[in-house]
Amino acid sequence: MKKIFLIAGEESGDIHASNMIRQLRKLADFSLYGTGGTRLKELGQEQFFNISDMTIIGFNEVVHKLPFIIEMFSILKKKLLEIKPDLVLLVDYPGFNLRFANFAKRNGFKVAYYIAPQVWAWHYSRVYKMKRTIDRLYCILPFEEDLFKQEGINAIYVGNPIIDNIKLKIESMESFYEIFGLYKNKKTIGLLPGSRRKEVEGNIEIFYKSSYLLKDRYNFVMAQADSVKDEWFGALPAHIKVIKSYNYDIMKHSDILWCCSGTATLEAAYLGTPPIIVYKVPYFTEIVGRYFLRIKRIGLPNIILNKTIFPELINKEFNPENIVKWTEIILEQMDIYSKELSIINDLFAGKDPSLTVAQDIHKNFF
């Protein structure tokens, strides 16, 4: 029986990897080892570390967890040499996984990497290490395949795993309005303040102030991610409806979105709703980011289109005046934005990344 040593280090990695492993189990029998979360464990992974201990956010946490990271790296190296898998499959988590890829390759193992590191944004020098250590690289953004191939890396664009996760509970806008008691003669603005406490608390004050300027003309619905606690919203204005566990329906059935920068902006664009992309970071982080980042845009829809179509309001530019201005511009010129949204949809629609990766692994490594 074949053996796979898989390292996922975050919640998203556990989700994407488990979707793919489920497809691969339909094609072949294999033993699964490594690190992950509950989803991979349910699929039979023998886990040496859980993502609950592995998730690291920010430089301070890297320093705090450094002894644990060093110990984990040492234990996983020993396990790899004991198990001698047919494939080392690394999922995202680039700070750790690229170093592990180097060790695995030096010891003669085949290495595949799912969800290519975003070297186009920063750390471009990583491509030279990737060329030496990765046998197959699975890209989830359409422009990445050519970028990596130009550097001599065996890369393939497989589609984006957000497609696996998007599930609508309400099919029509009419039903959406009826279920949540929205005014049918008003357009709807959807608010997506983020899923982490600092994101939410940093965004909602400006969202609230902006909404007061438009509250007589629009419905307002705010998505509450499962990880977000009620108290993070503070004093909620009466004209905003908070809706939990219907994020994708809010994205689909709103006319426009005020959206925290991240994967949600791409999900919104794929679903056909234009986002105003907002982001608040500490001043020092902004200065450092502007120095190190290789790209001028932060919104994934804009990065994919290679032009700033959807407004990006960062720090000082993220204010009620700009929010209102861009809301009115977009809604007045929706035909222009709809064309750009359809381009993004075409790049992802019809692709099944989990199945594609599973089939490719089966073909090339089994």
Helices and strands as residue ranges (DSSP letters): E 2-8, H 11-25, E 30-36, H 38-42, E 46-50, H 51-54, H 58-64, H 66-83, E 87-91, H 94-106, E 111-114, H 126-133, E 136-139, H 144-150, E 155-157, H 162-165, H 173-179, E 187-192, H 197-212, E 218-224, G 230-233, E 240-244, H 247-253, E 256-260, H 263-271, E 275-279, H 283-292, H 300-305, E 312-314, G 315-317, H 320-332, H 334-348, H 353-365
